Amino acid sequence: MAPRPLEPRPLPELAHKVVADFATAVSTSKNAYMKLFDFAAVGEFEILLHRYDLNGRLPLDPDQKAELEKEDGTPYPASREAKNVGDFYPILAQRTVATGDCKATAPRTRYGKLLAQPYEPLPAGTPPKYELLREHVNAWVAKGGVVRIKCAGGKGGLALVYTARDNERGYDLITLYDD
């Protein structure tokens, strides 16, 4: 007898709120969209992802590899991440949401699915600053997750990584990727 396929687990209630808030914020203004993010956390997460990418999570060309090998685990400043996330507003956020009718689903891509998986210890010889980043990111994703936003009125989808927070919304976004 063949095993039954696993039933997909339902998304947490917070994931649906993240998608609804994201669609509303993007439709409202760039400023509303920007308020969804913790840019210091984005800076930590992005540098940590680079180290896992360097260790084989993402195929890299030699130039990309050389660039990432220079990083020592110092997070990107919040101001840099605010600029980058702001730059994504028209090309990713508005493109995805467009006229709306958005749904929360599981991420589609392998990379999107891996964003909220626990980050295993890094190999010996990794600069020590990465361990603190790994601890932070693991704690954040343990209190949140990743959800894909896909909108009938838009194009493409995004993987939104969020963590529960004691703020008015109940969460902050800590990164986003094309999905």
Phi and psi restraints in degrees (value plus and minus 20) as a CYANA .aco file:
   2 ALA   PHI     -93.4   -53.4
   2 ALA   PSI     121.7   161.7
   3 PRO   PHI     -86.6   -46.6
   3 PRO   PSI     126.1   166.1
   4 ARG   PHI     -92.2   -52.2
   4 ARG   PSI     120.9   160.9
   5 PRO   PHI     -84.0   -44.0
   5 PRO   PSI     126.3   166.3
   6 LEU   PHI     -88.0   -48.0
   6 LEU   PSI     118.0   158.0
   7 GLU   PHI     -96.9   -56.9
   7 GLU   PSI     113.5   153.5
   8 PRO   PHI     -83.4   -43.4
   8 PRO   PSI     118.9   158.9
   9 ARG   PHI     -94.2   -54.2
   9 ARG   PSI     122.9   162.9
  10 PRO   PHI     -86.4   -46.4
  10 PRO   PSI     128.7   168.7
  11 LEU   PHI     -90.8   -50.8
  11 LEU   PSI     125.9   165.9
  12 PRO   PHI     -82.6   -42.6
  12 PRO   PSI     134.1   174.1
  13 GLU   PHI     -75.2   -35.2
  13 GLU   PSI     -58.2   -18.2
  14 LEU   PHI     -82.6   -42.6
  14 LEU   PSI     -54.6   -14.6
  15 ALA   PHI     -81.5   -41.5
  15 ALA   PSI     -60.5   -20.5
  16 HIS   PHI     -86.2   -46.2
  16 HIS   PSI     -58.6   -18.6
  17 LYS   PHI     -84.4   -44.4
  17 LYS   PSI     -62.5   -22.5
  18 VAL   PHI     -76.7   -36.7
  18 VAL   PSI     -67.3   -27.3
  19 VAL   PHI     -85.7   -45.7
  19 VAL   PSI     -65.0   -25.0
  20 ALA   PHI     -81.9   -41.9
  20 ALA   PSI     -65.5   -25.5
  21 ASP   PHI     -84.3   -44.3
  21 ASP   PSI     -60.7   -20.7
  22 PHE   PHI     -81.7   -41.7
  22 PHE   PSI     -67.7   -27.7
  23 ALA   PHI     -80.9   -40.9
  23 ALA   PSI     -63.0   -23.0
  24 THR   PHI     -85.0   -45.0
  24 THR   PSI     -65.3   -25.3
  25 ALA   PHI     -83.3   -43.3
  25 ALA   PSI     -65.4   -25.4
  26 VAL   PHI     -82.5   -42.5
  26 VAL   PSI     -58.5   -18.5
  27 SER   PHI     -92.1   -52.1
  27 SER   PSI     -41.4    -1.4
  28 THR   PHI    -103.3   -63.3
  28 THR   PSI     -78.2   -38.2
  29 SER   PHI    -195.4  -155.4
  29 SER   PSI     143.2   183.2
  30 LYS   PHI     -81.9   -41.9
  30 LYS   PSI     -58.9   -18.9
  31 ASN   PHI     -81.4   -41.4
  31 ASN   PSI     -63.8   -23.8
  32 ALA   PHI     -82.3   -42.3
  32 ALA   PSI     -61.9   -21.9
  33 TYR   PHI     -80.4   -40.4
  33 TYR   PSI     -66.6   -26.6
  34 MET   PHI     -82.6   -42.6
  34 MET   PSI     -51.7   -11.7
  35 LYS   PHI     -88.8   -48.8
  35 LYS   PSI     -31.1     8.9
  36 LEU   PHI     -97.7   -57.7
  36 LEU   PSI     -35.2     4.8
  37 PHE   PHI    -124.5   -84.5
  37 PHE   PSI     127.9   167.9
  38 ASP   PHI    -122.5   -82.5
  38 ASP   PSI      80.2   120.2
  39 PHE   PHI     -90.3   -50.3
  39 PHE   PSI     -48.5    -8.5
  40 ALA   PHI     -84.8   -44.8
  40 ALA   PSI     -61.6   -21.6
  41 ALA   PHI     -85.7   -45.7
  41 ALA   PSI     -59.6   -19.6
  42 VAL   PHI     -78.6   -38.6
  42 VAL   PSI     -63.0   -23.0
  43 GLY   PHI     -82.8   -42.8
  43 GLY   PSI     -58.1   -18.1
  44 GLU   PHI     -89.5   -49.5
  44 GLU   PSI     -65.7   -25.7
  45 PHE   PHI     -82.2   -42.2
  45 PHE   PSI     -64.7   -24.7
  46 GLU   PHI     -82.4   -42.4
  46 GLU   PSI     -62.5   -22.5
  47 ILE   PHI     -86.1   -46.1
  47 ILE   PSI     -60.1   -20.1
  48 LEU   PHI     -82.6   -42.6
  48 LEU   PSI     -64.0   -24.0
  49 LEU   PHI     -78.9   -38.9
  49 LEU   PSI     -58.1   -18.1
  50 HIS   PHI     -78.3   -38.3
  50 HIS   PSI     -61.2   -21.2
  51 ARG   PHI     -86.9   -46.9
  51 ARG   PSI     -60.4   -20.4
  52 TYR   PHI     -89.2   -49.2
  52 TYR   PSI     -55.4   -15.4
  53 ASP   PHI     -82.3   -42.3
  53 ASP   PSI     -64.3   -24.3
  54 LEU   PHI     -81.0   -41.0
  54 LEU   PSI     -53.0   -13.0
  55 ASN   PHI    -106.3   -66.3
  55 ASN   PSI      -6.9    33.1
  56 GLY   PHI      90.9   130.9
  56 GLY   PSI     -20.5    19.5
  57 ARG   PHI     -87.5   -47.5
  57 ARG   PSI     -49.8    -9.8
  58 LEU   PHI    -154.9  -114.9
  58 LEU   PSI     115.1   155.1
  59 PRO   PHI     -87.0   -47.0
  59 PRO   PSI     113.5   153.5
  60 LEU   PHI    -145.8  -105.8
  60 LEU   PSI     124.7   164.7
  61 ASP   PHI    -101.5   -61.5
  61 ASP   PSI     146.9   186.9
  62 PRO   PHI     -77.1   -37.1
  62 PRO   PSI     -57.1   -17.1
  63 ASP   PHI     -86.7   -46.7
  63 ASP   PSI     -62.6   -22.6
  64 GLN   PHI     -82.4   -42.4
  64 GLN   PSI     -64.9   -24.9
  65 LYS   PHI     -78.8   -38.8
  65 LYS   PSI     -66.9   -26.9
  66 ALA   PHI     -80.7   -40.7
  66 ALA   PSI     -59.8   -19.8
  67 GLU   PHI     -84.9   -44.9
  67 GLU   PSI     -66.0   -26.0
  68 LEU   PHI     -90.0   -50.0
  68 LEU   PSI     -49.8    -9.8
  69 GLU   PHI     -84.5   -44.5
  69 GLU   PSI     -41.4    -1.4
  70 LYS   PHI     -96.4   -56.4
  70 LYS   PSI     -40.4    -0.4
  71 GLU   PHI     -91.6   -51.6
  71 GLU   PSI     123.4   163.4
  72 ASP   PHI    -135.1   -95.1
  72 ASP   PSI     -12.1    27.9
  73 GLY   PHI      77.2   117.2
  73 GLY   PSI     -14.9    25.1
  74 THR   PHI     -96.0   -56.0
  74 THR   PSI     101.6   141.6
  75 PRO   PHI     -82.6   -42.6
  75 PRO   PSI     131.6   171.6
  76 TYR   PHI     -85.8   -45.8
  76 TYR   PSI     123.9   163.9
  77 PRO   PHI     -85.7   -45.7
  77 PRO   PSI     129.0   169.0
  78 ALA   PHI     -76.3   -36.3
  78 ALA   PSI     -56.8   -16.8
  79 SER   PHI     -83.2   -43.2
  79 SER   PSI     -58.4   -18.4
  80 ARG   PHI     -85.1   -45.1
  80 ARG   PSI     -64.4   -24.4
  81 GLU   PHI     -88.8   -48.8
  81 GLU   PSI     -54.4   -14.4
  82 ALA   PHI     -82.3   -42.3
  82 ALA   PSI     -61.7   -21.7
  83 LYS   PHI     -83.8   -43.8
  83 LYS   PSI     -67.8   -27.8
  84 ASN   PHI     -82.1   -42.1
  84 ASN   PSI     -68.8   -28.8
  85 VAL   PHI     -82.2   -42.2
  85 VAL   PSI     -58.0   -18.0
  86 GLY   PHI     -82.4   -42.4
  86 GLY   PSI     -59.0   -19.0
  87 ASP   PHI     -84.4   -44.4
  87 ASP   PSI     -46.8    -6.8
  88 PHE   PHI     -97.5   -57.5
  88 PHE   PSI     -32.2     7.8
  89 TYR   PHI     -73.9   -33.9
  89 TYR   PSI     -75.0   -35.0
  90 PRO   PHI     -95.5   -55.5
  90 PRO   PSI     -59.0   -19.0
  91 ILE   PHI    -101.7   -61.7
  91 ILE   PSI     -44.8    -4.8
  92 LEU   PHI    -136.3   -96.3
  92 LEU   PSI     -75.6   -35.6
  93 ALA   PHI     -86.6   -46.6
  93 ALA   PSI     -75.0   -35.0
  94 GLN   PHI     -85.1   -45.1
  94 GLN   PSI     -57.5   -17.5
  95 ARG   PHI     -80.2   -40.2
  95 ARG   PSI     -63.1   -23.1
  96 THR   PHI     -91.8   -51.8
  96 THR   PSI     -67.5   -27.5
  97 VAL   PHI     -97.5   -57.5
  97 VAL   PSI     -68.0   -28.0
  98 ALA   PHI      22.8    62.8
  98 ALA   PSI    -134.0   -94.0
  99 THR   PHI    -110.6   -70.6
  99 THR   PSI     -15.8    24.2
 100 GLY   PHI      79.5   119.5
 100 GLY   PSI    -165.8  -125.8
 101 ASP   PHI      38.2    78.2
 101 ASP   PSI      39.5    79.5
 102 CYS   PHI    -116.1   -76.1
 102 CYS   PSI     127.2   167.2
 103 LYS   PHI    -148.9  -108.9
 103 LYS   PSI     129.8   169.8
 104 ALA   PHI    -115.7   -75.7
 104 ALA   PSI     107.8   147.8
 105 THR   PHI    -160.1  -120.1
 105 THR   PSI     153.7   193.7
 106 ALA   PHI     -91.2   -51.2
 106 ALA   PSI     130.1   170.1
 107 PRO   PHI     -76.8   -36.8
 107 PRO   PSI     130.4   170.4
 108 ARG   PHI    -113.3   -73.3
 108 ARG   PSI     -61.2   -21.2
 109 THR   PHI    -107.8   -67.8
 109 THR   PSI     137.5   177.5
 110 ARG   PHI     -78.1   -38.1
 110 ARG   PSI     -66.0   -26.0
 111 TYR   PHI     -81.6   -41.6
 111 TYR   PSI     -64.0   -24.0
 112 GLY   PHI     -80.4   -40.4
 112 GLY   PSI     -61.2   -21.2
 113 LYS   PHI     -85.9   -45.9
 113 LYS   PSI     -54.6   -14.6
 114 LEU   PHI     -95.5   -55.5
 114 LEU   PSI     -37.0     3.0
 115 LEU   PHI     -77.8   -37.8
 115 LEU   PSI     -54.4   -14.4
 116 ALA   PHI    -131.2   -91.2
 116 ALA   PSI      -0.9    39.1
 117 GLN   PHI    -102.4   -62.4
 117 GLN   PSI     132.1   172.1
 118 PRO   PHI     -78.3   -38.3
 118 PRO   PSI     120.0   160.0
 119 TYR   PHI    -112.2   -72.2
 119 TYR   PSI      93.5   133.5
 120 GLU   PHI     -90.2   -50.2
 120 GLU   PSI     138.4   178.4
 121 PRO   PHI     -74.5   -34.5
 121 PRO   PSI     125.2   165.2
 122 LEU   PHI    -104.1   -64.1
 122 LEU   PSI     137.9   177.9
 123 PRO   PHI     -84.4   -44.4
 123 PRO   PSI     136.8   176.8
 124 ALA   PHI     -74.5   -34.5
 124 ALA   PSI     124.0   164.0
 125 GLY   PHI      73.7   113.7
 125 GLY   PSI     -28.4    11.6
 126 THR   PHI     -90.4   -50.4
 126 THR   PSI     116.0   156.0
 127 PRO   PHI     -71.5   -31.5
 127 PRO   PSI     116.7   156.7
 128 PRO   PHI     -81.7   -41.7
 128 PRO   PSI     -43.2    -3.2
 129 LYS   PHI     -81.2   -41.2
 129 LYS   PSI     -45.9    -5.9
 130 TYR   PHI     -85.9   -45.9
 130 TYR   PSI     -47.7    -7.7
 131 GLU   PHI     -84.8   -44.8
 131 GLU   PSI     -61.7   -21.7
 132 LEU   PHI     -84.7   -44.7
 132 LEU   PSI     -61.3   -21.3
 133 LEU   PHI     -80.3   -40.3
 133 LEU   PSI     -63.8   -23.8
 134 ARG   PHI     -81.6   -41.6
 134 ARG   PSI     -62.9   -22.9
 135 GLU   PHI     -81.2   -41.2
 135 GLU   PSI     -66.6   -26.6
 136 HIS   PHI     -81.2   -41.2
 136 HIS   PSI     -71.1   -31.1
 137 VAL   PHI     -83.6   -43.6
 137 VAL   PSI     -62.3   -22.3
 138 ASN   PHI     -81.1   -41.1
 138 ASN   PSI     -60.7   -20.7
 139 ALA   PHI     -85.1   -45.1
 139 ALA   PSI     -60.9   -20.9
 140 TRP   PHI     -85.8   -45.8
 140 TRP   PSI     -67.6   -27.6
 141 VAL   PHI     -90.7   -50.7
 141 VAL   PSI     -46.2    -6.2
 142 ALA   PHI     -85.1   -45.1
 142 ALA   PSI     -47.3    -7.3
 143 LYS   PHI    -117.9   -77.9
 143 LYS   PSI     -12.2    27.8
 144 GLY   PHI    -170.6  -130.6
 144 GLY   PSI    -146.6  -106.6
 145 GLY   PHI     142.8   182.8
 145 GLY   PSI    -179.8  -139.8
 146 VAL   PHI    -149.5  -109.5
 146 VAL   PSI     119.5   159.5
 147 VAL   PHI    -157.7  -117.7
 147 VAL   PSI     125.2   165.2
 148 ARG   PHI    -116.2   -76.2
 148 ARG   PSI     114.1   154.1
 149 ILE   PHI    -124.9   -84.9
 149 ILE   PSI     107.4   147.4
 150 LYS   PHI    -154.2  -114.2
 150 LYS   PSI     109.1   149.1
 151 CYS   PHI    -141.6  -101.6
 151 CYS   PSI     111.5   151.5
 152 ALA   PHI     -80.6   -40.6
 152 ALA   PSI     -51.2   -11.2
 153 GLY   PHI    -108.7   -68.7
 153 GLY   PSI     -13.6    26.4
 154 GLY   PHI    -147.6  -107.6
 154 GLY   PSI    -189.0  -149.0
 155 LYS   PHI    -144.6  -104.6
 155 LYS   PSI     120.7   160.7
 156 GLY   PHI      53.0    93.0
 156 GLY   PSI    -187.4  -147.4
 157 GLY   PHI    -171.3  -131.3
 157 GLY   PSI     144.6   184.6
 158 LEU   PHI    -150.8  -110.8
 158 LEU   PSI     123.3   163.3
 159 ALA   PHI    -114.0   -74.0
 159 ALA   PSI      99.7   139.7
 160 LEU   PHI    -127.4   -87.4
 160 LEU   PSI     102.1   142.1
 161 VAL   PHI    -121.5   -81.5
 161 VAL   PSI     109.3   149.3
 162 TYR   PHI    -153.1  -113.1
 162 TYR   PSI     139.5   179.5
 163 THR   PHI    -156.0  -116.0
 163 THR   PSI     120.9   160.9
 164 ALA   PHI     -85.1   -45.1
 164 ALA   PSI     119.1   159.1
 165 ARG   PHI    -160.7  -120.7
 165 ARG   PSI     136.8   176.8
 166 ASP   PHI    -108.9   -68.9
 166 ASP   PSI      51.0    91.0
 167 ASN   PHI    -155.2  -115.2
 167 ASN   PSI     159.9   199.9
 168 GLU   PHI     -77.6   -37.6
 168 GLU   PSI     -58.5   -18.5
 169 ARG   PHI     -96.5   -56.5
 169 ARG   PSI     -53.9   -13.9
 170 GLY   PHI      75.8   115.8
 170 GLY   PSI     -15.9    24.1
 171 TYR   PHI    -186.3  -146.3
 171 TYR   PSI     147.2   187.2
 172 ASP   PHI    -153.4  -113.4
 172 ASP   PSI     128.6   168.6
 173 LEU   PHI    -100.7   -60.7
 173 LEU   PSI     119.0   159.0
 174 ILE   PHI    -139.1   -99.1
 174 ILE   PSI     -26.2    13.8
 175 THR   PHI    -197.2  -157.2
 175 THR   PSI     148.3   188.3
 176 LEU   PHI    -167.7  -127.7
 176 LEU   PSI     128.7   168.7
 177 TYR   PHI    -161.5  -121.5
 177 TYR   PSI     129.9   169.9
 178 ASP   PHI     -80.3   -40.3
 178 ASP   PSI     115.9   155.9
